Amino acid sequence: MTLKHPRQETYTPSEKSELRIAILRVGTVDKAVIQVVRNGLHKVFPRAVCTVVEEIMPIPQDAYSSTRKQYNSSRILARMSDFMEDRTAEHVLGITDVDLSVPDLNFVFGEAECPGRFAIISLSRLKPEFFGQPPNRTLFHERSVKEAVHEIGHTLGLHHCRNRKCVMFFSNSLPDTGHKEANLCERCHSQVAKHISPS
């Protein structure tokens, strides 16, 4: 999911420079999946320099809906902006374990400014056990990388793609996530080539 009107109205990605991505843990998140996501981002975006923010951002309790038993992803994005105000990362990917939603959808795997600086993904529904299936770490990690790349793609200005294999295809369900690859299609790649091409 994307925010069409990001708070950073004047944001412009720097051309042909390192893509600086800060990974921010929002609440307690397994360190192993953080490393997997970090490696996955670098594979798709060769210019990416991914760092993990040492401080963990607390989950904003005012983002919680007791009716839905979920957290509003847009409110968490707003808190991320405040939390990272004095830090210099070009892009910030929040990773959280709580279930996310927005008013018009039952749930979201993530949300991002497009284009912009901030994005967040939820690991909650990417785990097979969320749906009563046996744990599968490989599958969970694959899904996590795809959603992370997808949301960072939005911050670079990419919109949803019609190619079902492209990582920028909108995942309305886990089968959609499973069907697509972790990479950008040729069309989407060309749109951000100046940011992701090897030096």
URVENHU-V122652 format. One record per residue. N is the residue number from 1. SS is DSSP state (hx for helix, st for strand, lp for the rest). PHI is phi in degrees with one decimal (NA if undefined). Layout:
BEGIN
N&SS&PHI + N&SS&PHI
END
This chain:
BEGIN
1&lp&NA + 2&st&-124.8 + 3&st&-97.0 + 4&lp&-74.4 + 5&lp&-123.8 + 6&lp&-64.7 + 7&lp&-68.0 + 8&lp&-85.7 + 9&lp&-63.0 + 10&lp&-96.3 + 11&lp&-62.8 + 12&lp&-140.1 + 13&lp&-59.0 + 14&lp&-72.5 + 15&lp&-81.2 + 16&lp&47.3 + 17&lp&-122.8 + 18&lp&-59.8 + 19&st&-93.5 + 20&st&-89.8 + 21&st&-119.2 + 22&st&-99.6 + 23&st&-98.2 + 24&st&-112.5 + 25&st&-80.1 + 26&st&-106.7 + 27&lp&83.9 + 28&lp&-74.8 + 29&lp&-136.0 + 30&lp&-58.6 + 31&hx&-62.7 + 32&hx&-63.4 + 33&hx&-71.1 + 34&hx&-60.8 + 35&hx&-67.1 + 36&hx&-62.4 + 37&hx&-63.5 + 38&hx&-58.4 + 39&hx&-66.1 + 40&hx&-65.6 + 41&hx&-63.3 + 42&hx&-67.0 + 43&hx&-67.7 + 44&hx&-81.4 + 45&lp&-114.3 + 46&lp&-56.5 + 47&lp&-82.5 + 48&st&-70.6 + 49&st&-114.7 + 50&st&-98.9 + 51&st&-123.8 + 52&st&-100.1 + 53&lp&-65.9 + 54&lp&-63.2 + 55&lp&-77.0 + 56&lp&-91.2 + 57&st&-81.3 + 58&lp&-64.0 + 59&lp&-70.1 + 60&lp&-66.8 + 61&hx&-71.2 + 62&hx&-76.1 + 63&hx&-88.8 + 64&st&-85.6 + 65&st&-108.7 + 66&lp&-67.6 + 67&lp&-70.9 + 68&lp&-89.9 + 69&lp&57.6 + 70&st&-141.2 + 71&st&-109.3 + 72&st&-76.5 + 73&hx&-66.8 + 74&hx&-65.4 + 75&hx&-67.9 + 76&hx&-67.8 + 77&hx&-58.5 + 78&hx&-64.1 + 79&hx&-68.5 + 80&hx&-61.5 + 81&hx&-60.1 + 82&hx&-67.2 + 83&hx&-64.8 + 84&lp&-100.1 + 85&lp&-54.6 + 86&lp&-97.6 + 87&lp&-107.2 + 88&lp&-103.9 + 89&lp&-60.7 + 90&lp&-69.1 + 91&st&-133.8 + 92&st&-127.5 + 93&st&-106.1 + 94&st&-84.1 + 95&st&-126.4 + 96&st&-134.2 + 97&lp&-98.9 + 98&lp&-86.0 + 99&lp&-75.9 + 100&st&-111.5 + 101&st&-154.9 + 102&st&-132.1 + 103&lp&-52.7 + 104&lp&-90.9 + 105&st&-129.8 + 106&st&-65.7 + 107&st&-164.0 + 108&st&-136.9 + 109&lp&-76.1 + 110&st&-175.9 + 111&st&-153.2 + 112&st&-153.3 + 113&st&-79.2 + 114&lp&-138.9 + 115&lp&-77.1 + 116&lp&173.9 + 117&lp&-112.2 + 118&st&-110.9 + 119&st&-147.6 + 120&st&-144.6 + 121&st&-126.6 + 122&st&-107.6 + 123&lp&-86.6 + 124&hx&-51.5 + 125&hx&-84.5 + 126&hx&-83.6 + 127&lp&-85.1 + 128&hx&-55.6 + 129&hx&-67.3 + 130&hx&-60.3 + 131&hx&-104.8 + 132&lp&79.7 + 133&lp&-96.2 + 134&lp&-62.7 + 135&lp&-58.2 + 136&lp&-143.6 + 137&hx&-62.5 + 138&hx&-62.0 + 139&hx&-64.1 + 140&hx&-60.3 + 141&hx&-65.9 + 142&hx&-60.5 + 143&hx&-63.3 + 144&hx&-63.9 + 145&hx&-64.5 + 146&hx&-59.7 + 147&hx&-68.4 + 148&hx&-64.9 + 149&hx&-62.8 + 150&hx&-57.4 + 151&hx&-71.1 + 152&hx&-65.1 + 153&hx&-57.4 + 154&hx&-61.9 + 155&hx&-63.4 + 156&lp&-85.4 + 157&lp&101.2 + 158&lp&-79.3 + 159&lp&-99.3 + 160&lp&-64.7 + 161&lp&-104.2 + 162&lp&-82.2 + 163&lp&-75.3 + 164&lp&-66.5 + 165&lp&-87.8 + 166&lp&-73.6 + 167&lp&-63.6 + 168&lp&-86.4 + 169&lp&-65.9 + 170&lp&-70.8 + 171&lp&-91.8 + 172&lp&-87.4 + 173&lp&-159.0 + 174&hx&-64.2 + 175&hx&-57.6 + 176&hx&-63.3 + 177&hx&-64.0 + 178&hx&-67.6 + 179&hx&-73.8 + 180&lp&-83.3 + 181&lp&-95.3 + 182&lp&-87.5 + 183&lp&-107.6 + 184&lp&-80.5 + 185&lp&-70.6 + 186&hx&-59.7 + 187&hx&-65.7 + 188&hx&-68.1 + 189&hx&-59.6 + 190&hx&-65.5 + 191&hx&-69.8 + 192&lp&-120.8 + 193&hx&-57.5 + 194&hx&-68.1 + 195&hx&-101.0 + 196&hx&-114.8 + 197&lp&-69.3 + 198&lp&-60.1 + 199&lp&-76.5
END
